[in-house]
Amino acid sequence: MKLNGKKVIALGERDGVPGPAIAECVRSAGAEPIFVETECFV
Amino acid sequence: MDPENQDRIKSLVDEHGADDVVVVLGAADLEALEVAAETLTVGDPAYVGSLAGVQLGLPVVHILEEDVKEQVDPQVYDEQVGLLEMTLDVAQVRRAAATFPGRDGT
């Protein structure tokens, strides 16, 4: 799945990778984060 | 999956359309991954949120997958995910991601 040019829903997890970290990563891949959230599934 | 997030994601897909939208997950918990992937493709399995019965059909990937990592600036990836990559069970997450809905071409 190519990320470049895509709009990304970055859905992180508190005990995994948080949303803002995902957003930074996909931004560097040429994607635009349109939703950034860190859920807690406990 | 949090019903409030379901509301917001549904609104975003209504606004932007589903064609150019990709979901990138970060959860390490396998059950959480399964539920999130299912909710954003074939609908909320718990039938509690606004995505109950709604098949968004969004492509879902995980930030720890090799194919995703390769597209990210290595320095940024190392800064944001590097430490977590060493502590989380990456192989287990990748195996789970390989079973996300839509991966088998359906």
Backbone of each chain as nested JSON, in Angstrom:
{
  "chains": [
    {"id": "A", "residues": [
      {"number": 1, "name": "MET", "atoms": {"N": [0.845, -1.204, 0.0], "CA": [0.0, 0.0, 0.0], "C": [0.879, 1.253, 0.0]}},
      {"number": 2, "name": "LYS", "atoms": {"N": [0.803, 2.014, -1.08], "CA": [1.582, 3.253, -1.169], "C": [0.92, 4.35, -0.327]}},
      {"number": 3, "name": "LEU", "atoms": {"N": [1.73, 5.035, 0.468], "CA": [1.208, 6.102, 1.33], "C": [1.302, 7.476, 0.674]}},
      {"number": 4, "name": "ASN", "atoms": {"N": [2.215, 7.634, -0.243], "CA": [2.445, 8.937, -0.869], "C": [1.16, 9.477, -1.513]}},
      {"number": 5, "name": "GLY", "atoms": {"N": [0.76, 10.681, -1.094], "CA": [-0.422, 11.321, -1.659], "C": [-1.726, 10.891, -1.002]}},
      {"number": 6, "name": "LYS", "atoms": {"N": [-1.662, 9.96, -0.069], "CA": [-2.878, 9.474, 0.587], "C": [-3.222, 10.32, 1.812]}},
      {"number": 7, "name": "LYS", "atoms": {"N": [-4.487, 10.245, 2.19], "CA": [-4.943, 10.836, 3.453], "C": [-4.959, 9.71, 4.481]}},
      {"number": 8, "name": "VAL", "atoms": {"N": [-4.328, 9.958, 5.616], "CA": [-4.127, 8.875, 6.578], "C": [-4.902, 9.086, 7.878]}},
      {"number": 9, "name": "ILE", "atoms": {"N": [-5.574, 8.032, 8.29], "CA": [-6.164, 7.97, 9.623], "C": [-5.142, 7.255, 10.493]}},
      {"number": 10, "name": "ALA", "atoms": {"N": [-4.491, 8.007, 11.392], "CA": [-3.437, 7.452, 12.243], "C": [-4.051, 7.072, 13.584]}},
      {"number": 11, "name": "LEU", "atoms": {"N": [-4.293, 5.788, 13.751], "CA": [-4.978, 5.312, 14.949], "C": [-3.992, 4.509, 15.799]}},
      {"number": 12, "name": "GLY", "atoms": {"N": [-3.374, 5.209, 16.738], "CA": [-2.376, 4.566, 17.577], "C": [-2.976, 3.982, 18.84]}},
      {"number": 13, "name": "GLU", "atoms": {"N": [-2.097, 3.448, 19.663], "CA": [-2.533, 2.844, 20.929], "C": [-1.549, 3.224, 22.018]}},
      {"number": 14, "name": "ARG", "atoms": {"N": [-2.079, 3.433, 23.195], "CA": [-1.236, 3.867, 24.305], "C": [-0.124, 2.871, 24.605]}},
      {"number": 15, "name": "ASP", "atoms": {"N": [-0.432, 1.595, 24.536], "CA": [0.573, 0.577, 24.837], "C": [1.305, 0.077, 23.595]}},
      {"number": 16, "name": "GLY", "atoms": {"N": [1.061, 0.739, 22.473], "CA": [1.77, 0.383, 21.244], "C": [2.44, 1.63, 20.701]}},
      {"number": 17, "name": "VAL", "atoms": {"N": [2.2, 1.924, 19.437], "CA": [2.745, 3.146, 18.835], "C": [1.649, 4.219, 18.889]}},
      {"number": 18, "name": "PRO", "atoms": {"N": [1.926, 5.376, 19.517], "CA": [0.891, 6.423, 19.63], "C": [0.596, 7.118, 18.296]}},
      {"number": 19, "name": "GLY", "atoms": {"N": [-0.602, 7.687, 18.209], "CA": [-1.037, 8.343, 16.976], "C": [-0.076, 9.396, 16.441]}},
      {"number": 20, "name": "PRO", "atoms": {"N": [0.415, 10.326, 17.291], "CA": [1.316, 11.374, 16.767], "C": [2.602, 10.808, 16.145]}},
      {"number": 21, "name": "ALA", "atoms": {"N": [3.103, 9.695, 16.678], "CA": [4.306, 9.08, 16.1], "C": [3.999, 8.526, 14.711]}},
      {"number": 22, "name": "ILE", "atoms": {"N": [2.814, 7.914, 14.57], "CA": [2.387, 7.41, 13.259], "C": [2.265, 8.578, 12.285]}},
      {"number": 23, "name": "ALA", "atoms": {"N": [1.67, 9.682, 12.758], "CA": [1.465, 10.853, 11.901], "C": [2.788, 11.401, 11.375]}},
      {"number": 24, "name": "GLU", "atoms": {"N": [3.79, 11.505, 12.258], "CA": [5.109, 11.999, 11.819], "C": [5.693, 11.088, 10.75]}},
      {"number": 25, "name": "CYS", "atoms": {"N": [5.553, 9.807, 10.952], "CA": [6.102, 8.831, 9.997], "C": [5.432, 8.953, 8.625]}},
      {"number": 26, "name": "VAL", "atoms": {"N": [4.104, 8.97, 8.614], "CA": [3.415, 8.976, 7.318], "C": [3.608, 10.307, 6.594]}},
      {"number": 27, "name": "ARG", "atoms": {"N": [3.787, 11.382, 7.382], "CA": [4.058, 12.685, 6.771], "C": [5.36, 12.617, 5.978]}},
      {"number": 28, "name": "SER", "atoms": {"N": [6.356, 11.953, 6.544], "CA": [7.649, 11.839, 5.857], "C": [7.552, 10.924, 4.638]}},
      {"number": 29, "name": "ALA", "atoms": {"N": [6.484, 10.122, 4.574], "CA": [6.27, 9.239, 3.421], "C": [5.415, 9.913, 2.356]}},
      {"number": 30, "name": "GLY", "atoms": {"N": [5.053, 11.202, 2.585], "CA": [4.296, 11.952, 1.584], "C": [2.798, 11.877, 1.753]}},
      {"number": 31, "name": "ALA", "atoms": {"N": [2.347, 11.388, 2.908], "CA": [0.91, 11.301, 3.161], "C": [0.459, 12.44, 4.069]}},
      {"number": 32, "name": "GLU", "atoms": {"N": [-0.854, 12.662, 4.085], "CA": [-1.415, 13.736, 4.905], "C": [-2.272, 13.13, 6.015]}},
      {"number": 33, "name": "PRO", "atoms": {"N": [-1.839, 13.257, 7.276], "CA": [-2.682, 12.742, 8.363], "C": [-3.932, 13.607, 8.51]}},
      {"number": 34, "name": "ILE", "atoms": {"N": [-5.113, 13.002, 8.426], "CA": [-6.359, 13.771, 8.574], "C": [-7.039, 13.462, 9.905]}},
      {"number": 35, "name": "PHE", "atoms": {"N": [-6.539, 12.445, 10.591], "CA": [-7.102, 12.082, 11.889], "C": [-6.003, 11.393, 12.693]}},
      {"number": 36, "name": "VAL", "atoms": {"N": [-5.72, 11.93, 13.862], "CA": [-4.644, 11.376, 14.691], "C": [-5.195, 11.119, 16.083]}},
      {"number": 37, "name": "GLU", "atoms": {"N": [-5.146, 9.879, 16.513], "CA": [-5.725, 9.527, 17.807], "C": [-4.909, 8.406, 18.452]}},
      {"number": 38, "name": "THR", "atoms": {"N": [-4.863, 8.418, 19.763], "CA": [-4.228, 7.331, 20.501], "C": [-5.281, 6.71, 21.401]}},
      {"number": 39, "name": "GLU", "atoms": {"N": [-5.676, 5.496, 21.068], "CA": [-6.711, 4.832, 21.857], "C": [-6.105, 4.056, 23.016]}},
      {"number": 40, "name": "CYS", "atoms": {"N": [-6.944, 3.754, 23.973], "CA": [-6.535, 2.916, 25.099], "C": [-7.49, 1.723, 25.128]}},
      {"number": 41, "name": "PHE", "atoms": {"N": [-6.957, 0.548, 24.911], "CA": [-7.817, -0.626, 24.779], "C": [-7.926, -1.436, 26.054]}},
      {"number": 42, "name": "VAL", "atoms": {"N": [-7.333, -0.92, 27.137], "CA": [-7.348, -1.693, 28.379], "C": [-8.763, -1.789, 28.923]}}
    ]},
    {"id": "B", "residues": [
      {"number": 1, "name": "MET", "atoms": {"N": [-13.842, -0.564, 19.467], "CA": [-13.232, 0.706, 19.1], "C": [-14.092, 1.861, 19.602]}},
      {"number": 2, "name": "ASP", "atoms": {"N": [-13.441, 2.872, 20.132], "CA": [-14.112, 4.019, 20.734], "C": [-15.218, 4.584, 19.808]}},
      {"number": 3, "name": "PRO", "atoms": {"N": [-16.48, 4.598, 20.29], "CA": [-17.581, 5.1, 19.448], "C": [-17.366, 6.539, 18.962]}},
      {"number": 4, "name": "GLU", "atoms": {"N": [-16.734, 7.375, 19.799], "CA": [-16.474, 8.763, 19.366], "C": [-15.544, 8.794, 18.169]}},
      {"number": 5, "name": "ASN", "atoms": {"N": [-14.526, 7.932, 18.191], "CA": [-13.61, 7.869, 17.052], "C": [-14.314, 7.325, 15.813]}},
      {"number": 6, "name": "GLN", "atoms": {"N": [-15.225, 6.399, 16.024], "CA": [-15.996, 5.888, 14.887], "C": [-16.78, 7.023, 14.228]}},
      {"number": 7, "name": "ASP", "atoms": {"N": [-17.389, 7.878, 15.069], "CA": [-18.151, 9.028, 14.553], "C": [-17.254, 9.923, 13.704]}},
      {"number": 8, "name": "ARG", "atoms": {"N": [-16.077, 10.232, 14.266], "CA": [-15.186, 11.179, 13.585], "C": [-14.647, 10.582, 12.29]}},
      {"number": 9, "name": "ILE", "atoms": {"N": [-14.303, 9.306, 12.312], "CA": [-13.772, 8.669, 11.104], "C": [-14.86, 8.569, 10.038]}},
      {"number": 10, "name": "LYS", "atoms": {"N": [-16.067, 8.242, 10.455], "CA": [-17.172, 8.163, 9.489], "C": [-17.384, 9.527, 8.83]}},
      {"number": 11, "name": "SER", "atoms": {"N": [-17.338, 10.596, 9.633], "CA": [-17.509, 11.948, 9.087], "C": [-16.396, 12.284, 8.103]}},
      {"number": 12, "name": "LEU", "atoms": {"N": [-15.144, 11.904, 8.449], "CA": [-14.014, 12.197, 7.562], "C": [-14.14, 11.46, 6.239]}},
      {"number": 13, "name": "VAL", "atoms": {"N": [-14.585, 10.221, 6.29], "CA": [-14.741, 9.45, 5.052], "C": [-15.895, 10.021, 4.229]}},
      {"number": 14, "name": "ASP", "atoms": {"N": [-16.951, 10.466, 4.902], "CA": [-18.05, 11.114, 4.183], "C": [-17.539, 12.369, 3.481]}},
      {"number": 15, "name": "GLU", "atoms": {"N": [-16.638, 13.085, 4.161], "CA": [-16.111, 14.355, 3.627], "C": [-15.093, 14.132, 2.505]}},
      {"number": 16, "name": "HIS", "atoms": {"N": [-14.151, 13.214, 2.727], "CA": [-13.043, 13.031, 1.78], "C": [-13.269, 11.912, 0.776]}},
      {"number": 17, "name": "GLY", "atoms": {"N": [-14.241, 11.043, 1.033], "CA": [-14.388, 9.848, 0.214], "C": [-13.385, 8.806, 0.699]}},
      {"number": 18, "name": "ALA", "atoms": {"N": [-13.601, 7.554, 0.312], "CA": [-12.744, 6.479, 0.822], "C": [-11.572, 6.168, -0.098]}},
      {"number": 19, "name": "ASP", "atoms": {"N": [-11.597, 6.697, -1.321], "CA": [-10.613, 6.282, -2.327], "C": [-9.169, 6.577, -1.942]}},
      {"number": 20, "name": "ASP", "atoms": {"N": [-8.914, 7.749, -1.346], "CA": [-7.535, 8.136, -1.044], "C": [-7.195, 8.018, 0.44]}},
      {"number": 21, "name": "VAL", "atoms": {"N": [-8.054, 7.362, 1.189], "CA": [-7.836, 7.272, 2.636], "C": [-7.245, 5.91, 3.007]}},
      {"number": 22, "name": "VAL", "atoms": {"N": [-6.205, 5.945, 3.827], "CA": [-5.566, 4.725, 4.326], "C": [-5.533, 4.805, 5.852]}},
      {"number": 23, "name": "VAL", "atoms": {"N": [-5.819, 3.699, 6.505], "CA": [-5.724, 3.638, 7.959], "C": [-4.376, 3.041, 8.338]}},
      {"number": 24, "name": "VAL", "atoms": {"N": [-3.653, 3.732, 9.222], "CA": [-2.393, 3.191, 9.727], "C": [-2.565, 2.982, 11.236]}},
      {"number": 25, "name": "LEU", "atoms": {"N": [-2.518, 1.721, 11.651], "CA": [-2.702, 1.381, 13.061], "C": [-1.361, 1.327, 13.786]}},
      {"number": 26, "name": "GLY", "atoms": {"N": [-1.45, 1.475, 15.125], "CA": [-0.229, 1.405, 15.919], "C": [-0.351, 0.468, 17.109]}},
      {"number": 27, "name": "ALA", "atoms": {"N": [-1.513, -0.18, 17.24], "CA": [-1.749, -1.02, 18.414], "C": [-0.832, -2.235, 18.425]}},
      {"number": 28, "name": "ALA", "atoms": {"N": [-0.481, -2.652, 19.641], "CA": [0.337, -3.855, 19.794], "C": [-0.53, -5.012, 20.277]}},
      {"number": 29, "name": "ASP", "atoms": {"N": [-1.681, -4.686, 20.838], "CA": [-2.594, -5.706, 21.345], "C": [-3.323, -6.357, 20.162]}},
      {"number": 30, "name": "LEU", "atoms": {"N": [-3.227, -7.673, 20.061], "CA": [-3.762, -8.355, 18.877], "C": [-5.272, -8.249, 18.775]}},
      {"number": 31, "name": "GLU", "atoms": {"N": [-5.954, -8.3, 19.916], "CA": [-7.407, -8.178, 19.875], "C": [-7.818, -6.774, 19.428]}},
      {"number": 32, "name": "ALA", "atoms": {"N": [-7.083, -5.78, 19.933], "CA": [-7.364, -4.395, 19.547], "C": [-7.15, -4.203, 18.044]}},
      {"number": 33, "name": "LEU", "atoms": {"N": [-6.099, -4.811, 17.515], "CA": [-5.82, -4.715, 16.083], "C": [-6.947, -5.322, 15.27]}},
      {"number": 34, "name": "GLU", "atoms": {"N": [-7.359, -6.503, 15.695], "CA": [-8.407, -7.217, 14.967], "C": [-9.703, -6.405, 14.944]}},
      {"number": 35, "name": "VAL", "atoms": {"N": [-10.06, -5.864, 16.114], "CA": [-11.307, -5.1, 16.217], "C": [-11.23, -3.822, 15.378]}},
      {"number": 36, "name": "ALA", "atoms": {"N": [-10.096, -3.109, 15.457], "CA": [-9.959, -1.857, 14.696], "C": [-10.007, -2.135, 13.202]}},
      {"number": 37, "name": "ALA", "atoms": {"N": [-9.278, -3.157, 12.758], "CA": [-9.248, -3.465, 11.322], "C": [-10.636, -3.864, 10.834]}},
      {"number": 38, "name": "GLU", "atoms": {"N": [-11.332, -4.66, 11.643], "CA": [-12.67, -5.099, 11.245], "C": [-13.647, -3.92, 11.208]}},
      {"number": 39, "name": "THR", "atoms": {"N": [-13.556, -3.06, 12.238], "CA": [-14.463, -1.915, 12.315], "C": [-14.328, -1.007, 11.097]}},
      {"number": 40, "name": "LEU", "atoms": {"N": [-13.088, -0.799, 10.633], "CA": [-12.846, 0.162, 9.559], "C": [-12.969, -0.445, 8.161]}},
      {"number": 41, "name": "THR", "atoms": {"N": [-13.261, -1.737, 8.106], "CA": [-13.448, -2.367, 6.793], "C": [-14.884, -2.868, 6.622]}},
      {"number": 42, "name": "VAL", "atoms": {"N": [-15.288, -3.761, 7.534], "CA": [-16.61, -4.367, 7.357], "C": [-17.648, -3.904, 8.375]}},
      {"number": 43, "name": "GLY", "atoms": {"N": [-17.221, -3.053, 9.339], "CA": [-18.174, -2.509, 10.301], "C": [-17.872, -2.934, 11.728]}},
      {"number": 44, "name": "ASP", "atoms": {"N": [-18.411, -2.191, 12.671], "CA": [-18.159, -2.417, 14.098], "C": [-18.726, -3.764, 14.549]}},
      {"number": 45, "name": "PRO", "atoms": {"N": [-17.854, -4.717, 14.929], "CA": [-18.345, -6.038, 15.331], "C": [-19.133, -6.0, 16.638]}},
      {"number": 46, "name": "ALA", "atoms": {"N": [-18.914, -4.958, 17.451], "CA": [-19.622, -4.863, 18.733], "C": [-20.985, -4.175, 18.578]}},
      {"number": 47, "name": "TYR", "atoms": {"N": [-21.24, -3.618, 17.409], "CA": [-22.503, -2.919, 17.135], "C": [-22.821, -1.837, 18.158]}},
      {"number": 48, "name": "VAL", "atoms": {"N": [-21.805, -1.092, 18.601], "CA": [-22.055, -0.015, 19.564], "C": [-21.815, 1.37, 18.958]}},
      {"number": 49, "name": "GLY", "atoms": {"N": [-21.055, 1.431, 17.889], "CA": [-20.703, 2.73, 17.322], "C": [-21.414, 2.99, 16.009]}},
      {"number": 50, "name": "SER", "atoms": {"N": [-21.137, 4.17, 15.438], "CA": [-21.81, 4.566, 14.208], "C": [-21.347, 3.759, 12.995]}},
      {"number": 51, "name": "LEU", "atoms": {"N": [-20.298, 2.955, 13.159], "CA": [-19.846, 2.12, 12.041], "C": [-20.448, 0.709, 12.093]}},
      {"number": 52, "name": "ALA", "atoms": {"N": [-21.388, 0.49, 13.003], "CA": [-22.092, -0.796, 13.033], "C": [-22.833, -0.978, 11.716]}},
      {"number": 53, "name": "GLY", "atoms": {"N": [-22.523, -2.051, 11.017], "CA": [-23.202, -2.313, 9.748], "C": [-22.735, -1.451, 8.601]}},
      {"number": 54, "name": "VAL", "atoms": {"N": [-21.692, -0.634, 8.83], "CA": [-21.181, 0.259, 7.783], "C": [-19.87, -0.304, 7.235]}},
      {"number": 55, "name": "GLN", "atoms": {"N": [-19.861, -0.648, 5.965], "CA": [-18.648, -1.221, 5.37], "C": [-17.838, -0.121, 4.69]}},
      {"number": 56, "name": "LEU", "atoms": {"N": [-16.938, 0.493, 5.47], "CA": [-16.112, 1.562, 4.884], "C": [-15.128, 0.992, 3.86]}},
      {"number": 57, "name": "GLY", "atoms": {"N": [-14.667, -0.222, 4.093], "CA": [-13.745, -0.859, 3.141], "C": [-12.409, -0.162, 3.02]}},
      {"number": 58, "name": "LEU", "atoms": {"N": [-11.982, 0.516, 4.082], "CA": [-10.708, 1.249, 4.01], "C": [-9.528, 0.277, 4.038]}},
      {"number": 59, "name": "PRO", "atoms": {"N": [-8.468, 0.579, 3.265], "CA": [-7.256, -0.223, 3.41], "C": [-6.627, 0.024, 4.779]}},
      {"number": 60, "name": "VAL", "atoms": {"N": [-6.219, -1.043, 5.449], "CA": [-5.66, -0.93, 6.797], "C": [-4.259, -1.538, 6.819]}},
      {"number": 61, "name": "VAL", "atoms": {"N": [-3.302, -0.76, 7.295], "CA": [-1.93, -1.252, 7.446], "C": [-1.476, -0.959, 8.873]}},
      {"number": 62, "name": "HIS", "atoms": {"N": [-0.31, -1.486, 9.23], "CA": [0.245, -1.229, 10.557], "C": [1.602, -0.553, 10.4]}},
      {"number": 63, "name": "ILE", "atoms": {"N": [1.878, 0.39, 11.277], "CA": [3.118, 1.159, 11.192], "C": [4.369, 0.263, 11.342]}},
      {"number": 64, "name": "LEU", "atoms": {"N": [4.209, -0.907, 11.94], "CA": [5.362, -1.792, 12.127], "C": [5.589, -2.726, 10.935]}},
      {"number": 65, "name": "GLU", "atoms": {"N": [4.699, -2.682, 9.94], "CA": [4.881, -3.553, 8.779], "C": [6.061, -3.076, 7.931]}},
      {"number": 66, "name": "GLU", "atoms": {"N": [6.785, -4.035, 7.386], "CA": [7.977, -3.736, 6.583], "C": [7.646, -2.809, 5.401]}},
      {"number": 67, "name": "ASP", "atoms": {"N": [6.542, -3.086, 4.735], "CA": [6.15, -2.31, 3.565], "C": [5.88, -0.846, 3.925]}},
      {"number": 68, "name": "VAL", "atoms": {"N": [5.394, -0.608, 5.128], "CA": [5.123, 0.758, 5.597], "C": [6.439, 1.416, 6.02]}},
      {"number": 69, "name": "LYS", "atoms": {"N": [7.221, 0.693, 6.771], "CA": [8.496, 1.215, 7.27], "C": [9.393, 1.691, 6.125]}},
      {"number": 70, "name": "GLU", "atoms": {"N": [9.391, 0.935, 5.029], "CA": [10.249, 1.264, 3.884], "C": [9.904, 2.606, 3.256]}},
      {"number": 71, "name": "GLN", "atoms": {"N": [8.664, 3.052, 3.455], "CA": [8.223, 4.31, 2.831], "C": [8.499, 5.53, 3.704]}},
      {"number": 72, "name": "VAL", "atoms": {"N": [8.868, 5.293, 4.951], "CA": [9.078, 6.379, 5.913], "C": [10.555, 6.772, 5.927]}},
      {"number": 73, "name": "ASP", "atoms": {"N": [10.812, 8.065, 6.087], "CA": [12.184, 8.549, 6.245], "C": [12.843, 7.779, 7.405]}},
      {"number": 74, "name": "PRO", "atoms": {"N": [13.969, 7.103, 7.148], "CA": [14.573, 6.257, 8.195], "C": [14.874, 6.993, 9.491]}},
      {"number": 75, "name": "GLN", "atoms": {"N": [15.275, 8.261, 9.383], "CA": [15.582, 9.025, 10.597], "C": [14.314, 9.293, 11.407]}},
      {"number": 76, "name": "VAL", "atoms": {"N": [13.245, 9.649, 10.7], "CA": [11.965, 9.906, 11.367], "C": [11.449, 8.624, 12.015]}},
      {"number": 77, "name": "TYR", "atoms": {"N": [11.55, 7.517, 11.271], "CA": [11.063, 6.233, 11.803], "C": [11.823, 5.857, 13.065]}},
      {"number": 78, "name": "ASP", "atoms": {"N": [13.119, 6.05, 13.0], "CA": [13.954, 5.709, 14.151], "C": [13.591, 6.559, 15.367]}},
      {"number": 79, "name": "GLU", "atoms": {"N": [13.361, 7.859, 15.13], "CA": [13.002, 8.771, 16.221], "C": [11.645, 8.433, 16.831]}},
      {"number": 80, "name": "GLN", "atoms": {"N": [10.678, 8.126, 15.966], "CA": [9.296, 7.96, 16.426], "C": [8.956, 6.537, 16.857]}},
      {"number": 81, "name": "VAL", "atoms": {"N": [9.555, 5.562, 16.188], "CA": [9.146, 4.173, 16.397], "C": [10.292, 3.284, 16.877]}},
      {"number": 82, "name": "GLY", "atoms": {"N": [11.534, 3.748, 16.667], "CA": [12.704, 2.91, 16.909], "C": [12.717, 2.197, 18.252]}},
      {"number": 83, "name": "LEU", "atoms": {"N": [12.48, 2.965, 19.306], "CA": [12.522, 2.379, 20.653], "C": [11.39, 1.371, 20.85]}},
      {"number": 84, "name": "LEU", "atoms": {"N": [10.207, 1.739, 20.343], "CA": [9.043, 0.856, 20.479], "C": [9.245, -0.424, 19.679]}},
      {"number": 85, "name": "GLU", "atoms": {"N": [9.905, -0.277, 18.53], "CA": [10.152, -1.44, 17.674], "C": [10.982, -2.487, 18.416]}},
      {"number": 86, "name": "MET", "atoms": {"N": [11.817, -2.009, 19.336], "CA": [12.671, -2.94, 20.081], "C": [11.921, -3.614, 21.23]}},
      {"number": 87, "name": "THR", "atoms": {"N": [10.853, -2.963, 21.705], "CA": [10.16, -3.51, 22.875], "C": [8.879, -4.271, 22.509]}},
      {"number": 88, "name": "LEU", "atoms": {"N": [8.281, -3.932, 21.372], "CA": [7.032, -4.607, 20.978], "C": [7.339, -5.874, 20.194]}},
      {"number": 89, "name": "ASP", "atoms": {"N": [6.369, -6.783, 20.145], "CA": [6.543, -8.032, 19.401], "C": [6.183, -7.772, 17.928]}},
      {"number": 90, "name": "VAL", "atoms": {"N": [7.184, -7.293, 17.192], "CA": [6.956, -6.87, 15.804], "C": [6.49, -8.041, 14.937]}},
      {"number": 91, "name": "ALA", "atoms": {"N": [7.083, -9.198, 15.116], "CA": [6.72, -10.358, 14.29], "C": [5.257, -10.736, 14.499]}},
      {"number": 92, "name": "GLN", "atoms": {"N": [4.822, -10.681, 15.753], "CA": [3.432, -11.021, 16.066], "C": [2.467, -10.006, 15.426]}},
      {"number": 93, "name": "VAL", "atoms": {"N": [2.836, -8.727, 15.499], "CA": [2.005, -7.682, 14.894], "C": [1.942, -7.867, 13.379]}},
      {"number": 94, "name": "ARG", "atoms": {"N": [3.074, -8.188, 12.768], "CA": [3.092, -8.369, 11.307], "C": [2.249, -9.569, 10.884]}},
      {"number": 95, "name": "ARG", "atoms": {"N": [2.296, -10.628, 11.7], "CA": [1.46, -11.798, 11.372], "C": [-0.021, -11.425, 11.456]}},
      {"number": 96, "name": "ALA", "atoms": {"N": [-0.371, -10.628, 12.474], "CA": [-1.766, -10.209, 12.636], "C": [-2.184, -9.294, 11.482]}},
      {"number": 97, "name": "ALA", "atoms": {"N": [-1.284, -8.399, 11.097], "CA": [-1.602, -7.46, 10.013], "C": [-1.835, -8.189, 8.694]}},
      {"number": 98, "name": "ALA", "atoms": {"N": [-1.16, -9.301, 8.52], "CA": [-1.304, -10.073, 7.276], "C": [-2.696, -10.676, 7.144]}},
      {"number": 99, "name": "THR", "atoms": {"N": [-3.448, -10.698, 8.261], "CA": [-4.8, -11.268, 8.219], "C": [-5.887, -10.195, 8.23]}},
      {"number": 100, "name": "PHE", "atoms": {"N": [-5.493, -8.908, 8.139], "CA": [-6.498, -7.842, 8.112], "C": [-7.457, -8.08, 6.944]}},
      {"number": 101, "name": "PRO", "atoms": {"N": [-8.742, -7.717, 7.11], "CA": [-9.697, -7.876, 6.012], "C": [-9.198, -7.182, 4.743]}},
      {"number": 102, "name": "GLY", "atoms": {"N": [-9.372, -7.85, 3.617], "CA": [-8.951, -7.28, 2.333], "C": [-7.571, -7.717, 1.894]}},
      {"number": 103, "name": "ARG", "atoms": {"N": [-6.784, -8.293, 2.803], "CA": [-5.425, -8.689, 2.463], "C": [-5.365, -9.864, 1.489]}},
      {"number": 104, "name": "ASP", "atoms": {"N": [-6.41, -10.702, 1.519], "CA": [-6.393, -11.869, 0.638], "C": [-7.055, -11.572, -0.698]}},
      {"number": 105, "name": "GLY", "atoms": {"N": [-7.262, -10.275, -0.945], "CA": [-7.827, -9.867, -2.23], "C": [-9.343, -9.843, -2.248]}},
      {"number": 106, "name": "THR", "atoms": {"N": [-9.953, -10.133, -1.099], "CA": [-11.418, -10.103, -1.069], "C": [-11.901, -8.709, -0.715]}}
    ]}
  ]
}
